[in-house]
Amino acid sequence: MKELLETLAKHLVDNPESVVVNERIDDDALILELTVAPEDIGKVIGKQGRIAKAIRTFMKSAAGREDKKVVVKIM
């Protein structure tokens, strides 16, 4: 799951080398923390949060296939 989010985020930003995804497990859920360069944060969030919502939906769909729960936090 970590690699999937990292690949997706790298295609959205101008500085793909600054994309960092940390993962941790908390209460039956996999928490993925996405960190990007400050100038790329708007590209990851999008207008009115639409891209962030799409990323979260995509990751939940991918996790559902493996019967996992995933939470994406954009930092």
ChimeraX commands (.cxc) that place a marker at each C-alpha (Angstrom):
marker #1 position 0.00,0.00,0.00 radius 0.5
marker #1 position 2.85,2.36,0.82 radius 0.5
marker #1 position 4.41,1.94,-2.61 radius 0.5
marker #1 position 1.07,2.52,-4.33 radius 0.5
marker #1 position 0.51,5.84,-2.57 radius 0.5
marker #1 position 4.11,6.89,-3.16 radius 0.5
marker #1 position 3.87,6.20,-6.89 radius 0.5
marker #1 position 0.56,8.02,-7.17 radius 0.5
marker #1 position 1.86,11.09,-5.32 radius 0.5
marker #1 position 5.10,11.23,-7.33 radius 0.5
marker #1 position 3.08,11.58,-10.52 radius 0.5
marker #1 position 1.13,14.53,-9.12 radius 0.5
marker #1 position 3.95,16.76,-7.86 radius 0.5
marker #1 position 6.79,18.76,-9.44 radius 0.5
marker #1 position 9.38,17.48,-6.93 radius 0.5
marker #1 position 8.91,13.69,-6.84 radius 0.5
marker #1 position 12.11,13.21,-4.84 radius 0.5
marker #1 position 10.52,15.04,-1.89 radius 0.5
marker #1 position 7.61,12.59,-1.58 radius 0.5
marker #1 position 7.78,10.58,1.64 radius 0.5
marker #1 position 5.23,8.05,2.85 radius 0.5
marker #1 position 5.39,6.75,6.41 radius 0.5
marker #1 position 3.22,3.88,7.51 radius 0.5
marker #1 position 2.12,2.73,10.92 radius 0.5
marker #1 position -0.55,0.42,12.27 radius 0.5
marker #1 position -3.05,1.79,14.76 radius 0.5
marker #1 position -6.25,0.04,15.96 radius 0.5
marker #1 position -6.70,-2.36,13.04 radius 0.5
marker #1 position -6.00,0.39,10.49 radius 0.5
marker #1 position -2.98,1.10,8.36 radius 0.5
marker #1 position -2.18,4.81,8.60 radius 0.5
marker #1 position -0.25,6.27,5.67 radius 0.5
marker #1 position 1.24,9.72,6.22 radius 0.5
marker #1 position 2.04,11.49,2.96 radius 0.5
marker #1 position 4.56,14.32,3.09 radius 0.5
marker #1 position 5.44,16.45,0.05 radius 0.5
marker #1 position 7.36,19.66,-0.56 radius 0.5
marker #1 position 5.55,22.81,0.65 radius 0.5
marker #1 position 5.17,24.12,-2.90 radius 0.5
marker #1 position 3.49,20.85,-3.98 radius 0.5
marker #1 position 0.92,20.58,-1.21 radius 0.5
marker #1 position -1.72,22.35,-3.30 radius 0.5
marker #1 position -1.29,19.86,-6.12 radius 0.5
marker #1 position -1.89,16.95,-3.76 radius 0.5
marker #1 position -4.92,18.54,-2.08 radius 0.5
marker #1 position -6.49,20.12,-5.17 radius 0.5
marker #1 position -9.32,22.60,-5.42 radius 0.5
marker #1 position -11.71,22.15,-2.51 radius 0.5
marker #1 position -9.84,18.96,-1.56 radius 0.5
marker #1 position -11.00,17.00,-4.60 radius 0.5
marker #1 position -7.66,15.37,-5.38 radius 0.5
marker #1 position -7.09,14.46,-1.72 radius 0.5
marker #1 position -10.54,12.91,-1.59 radius 0.5
marker #1 position -9.85,10.96,-4.79 radius 0.5
marker #1 position -6.53,9.70,-3.38 radius 0.5
marker #1 position -8.26,8.54,-0.19 radius 0.5
marker #1 position -11.05,6.83,-2.15 radius 0.5
marker #1 position -8.54,5.09,-4.40 radius 0.5
marker #1 position -6.48,3.85,-1.46 radius 0.5
marker #1 position -9.57,2.63,0.42 radius 0.5
marker #1 position -10.65,0.74,-2.67 radius 0.5
marker #1 position -7.24,-0.88,-3.03 radius 0.5
marker #1 position -7.19,-1.78,0.68 radius 0.5
marker #1 position -10.68,-3.24,0.46 radius 0.5
marker #1 position -9.44,-5.87,-1.95 radius 0.5
marker #1 position -7.06,-7.07,0.78 radius 0.5
marker #1 position -9.64,-6.72,3.59 radius 0.5
marker #1 position -7.65,-3.94,5.23 radius 0.5
marker #1 position -8.61,-0.52,6.50 radius 0.5
marker #1 position -6.42,2.38,5.43 radius 0.5
marker #1 position -6.30,6.03,6.47 radius 0.5
marker #1 position -4.37,8.58,4.39 radius 0.5
marker #1 position -3.08,11.69,6.15 radius 0.5
marker #1 position -1.58,14.48,4.05 radius 0.5
marker #1 position 1.01,16.46,5.94 radius 0.5
marker link #1:1,2 radius 0.2
marker link #1:2,3 radius 0.2
marker link #1:3,4 radius 0.2
marker link #1:4,5 radius 0.2
marker link #1:5,6 radius 0.2
marker link #1:6,7 radius 0.2
marker link #1:7,8 radius 0.2
marker link #1:8,9 radius 0.2
marker link #1:9,10 radius 0.2
marker link #1:10,11 radius 0.2
marker link #1:11,12 radius 0.2
marker link #1:12,13 radius 0.2
marker link #1:13,14 radius 0.2
marker link #1:14,15 radius 0.2
marker link #1:15,16 radius 0.2
marker link #1:16,17 radius 0.2
marker link #1:17,18 radius 0.2
marker link #1:18,19 radius 0.2
marker link #1:19,20 radius 0.2
marker link #1:20,21 radius 0.2
marker link #1:21,22 radius 0.2
marker link #1:22,23 radius 0.2
marker link #1:23,24 radius 0.2
marker link #1:24,25 radius 0.2
marker link #1:25,26 radius 0.2
marker link #1:26,27 radius 0.2
marker link #1:27,28 radius 0.2
marker link #1:28,29 radius 0.2
marker link #1:29,30 radius 0.2
marker link #1:30,31 radius 0.2
marker link #1:31,32 radius 0.2
marker link #1:32,33 radius 0.2
marker link #1:33,34 radius 0.2
marker link #1:34,35 radius 0.2
marker link #1:35,36 radius 0.2
marker link #1:36,37 radius 0.2
marker link #1:37,38 radius 0.2
marker link #1:38,39 radius 0.2
marker link #1:39,40 radius 0.2
marker link #1:40,41 radius 0.2
marker link #1:41,42 radius 0.2
marker link #1:42,43 radius 0.2
marker link #1:43,44 radius 0.2
marker link #1:44,45 radius 0.2
marker link #1:45,46 radius 0.2
marker link #1:46,47 radius 0.2
marker link #1:47,48 radius 0.2
marker link #1:48,49 radius 0.2
marker link #1:49,50 radius 0.2
marker link #1:50,51 radius 0.2
marker link #1:51,52 radius 0.2
marker link #1:52,53 radius 0.2
marker link #1:53,54 radius 0.2
marker link #1:54,55 radius 0.2
marker link #1:55,56 radius 0.2
marker link #1:56,57 radius 0.2
marker link #1:57,58 radius 0.2
marker link #1:58,59 radius 0.2
marker link #1:59,60 radius 0.2
marker link #1:60,61 radius 0.2
marker link #1:61,62 radius 0.2
marker link #1:62,63 radius 0.2
marker link #1:63,64 radius 0.2
marker link #1:64,65 radius 0.2
marker link #1:65,66 radius 0.2
marker link #1:66,67 radius 0.2
marker link #1:67,68 radius 0.2
marker link #1:68,69 radius 0.2
marker link #1:69,70 radius 0.2
marker link #1:70,71 radius 0.2
marker link #1:71,72 radius 0.2
marker link #1:72,73 radius 0.2
marker link #1:73,74 radius 0.2
marker link #1:74,75 radius 0.2
view
